Amino acid sequence: LRMHATNLGSTPPFTYLVQESYDVMALVHECREAGYPCYFTMDAGPNVKILVEKKNKQQIIDKLLTQFDNNQIIDSDIIATGIEIIE
């Protein structure tokens, strides 16, 4: 989020974020407060990516569907295996 903060502090200020970006970030905070460990990350654009354990994925998707259309949600279904040391 530092890049986005820098953009807002520039002259003139600008942002790539849209209201929905902020709404998703707030929803992730609500989910964490409800006990679902999930986090968000972003690239340079307005798209928010949510990182969540598979066992909690459907609850997060259900929460997203209360505020967003199904066509706004992309389930990448990428399963990470954890840290791997390559020598």
N, C-alpha and C positions, 0 to 999 in steps of 0.2 A: 504493500500500500504506500510505500515511501514515494514511488514515482508519481502516484496519483496526488499525493500531498504536495509534491514539488510542483506539479502542474497547476494546482490551485493557488500556489504561492507565487507563480510567475506573473509577469506584466506583459500583456493582460492575462488574467487567470483563465484557464480552460480545463475541461475535463472530458474524458471519454466515457465516464460513468453515466448511467441513466437512473431514473428513479427505481426501476426494477432491480438494479444492482444493489442499491441500498436496502431495498426490501428483502432480498435474499440474504444479505449479511445479517440483518436483524432477525430473520427467521432462524438462521443457524445459531445465533445467540440464544434464542428462545428454546430451541431444541436441546442445547447444552444445559440450560437451566432446568429443563425437564428430565435430565439424566441420560440423554443420548449423546455419547461422545462423537461429535462431528466438527469439522473445521472447514474453512473456505480458503481458497487461493484464487488469484486472478492473474491474467496476463495484461498486456497493454490496453486491451479493449474493455468493453462493458460486461463481458461474460464472467460469471462467477462459477467456479468449480467447487463442489462440495466433496470432501473426503470423509468417508464413513465406513465403519465395519459392515461387512455383508449382513451380519445378523440384525443390524438396525436400519438397513437400507430402505426397506419398504415403509417403515414408520416415517422416515424423512421424506420419501416421495409422497406419501399420503399428506403430510403437512404442507409440502410444496403445492400440492393440488388444491389446497384450500384457498390459495392466493394466485395461482398461475394456471394457465391453460396447459393441457397435456402436451401440446406441440411446442411449448417453451422449455420442456424438460427433456434432456437427453441423458439416458442411462447408458454410460459407456461400459459398465460391467467389467471394468478392469480390476483384476485381483492381484494385489502385490504379494510377493513372497517374503518381503522383509529385506533387511540389509544383507548385502553380499560383498565380501572382500575379494577383489580380483588382484592377483599378484602377477 
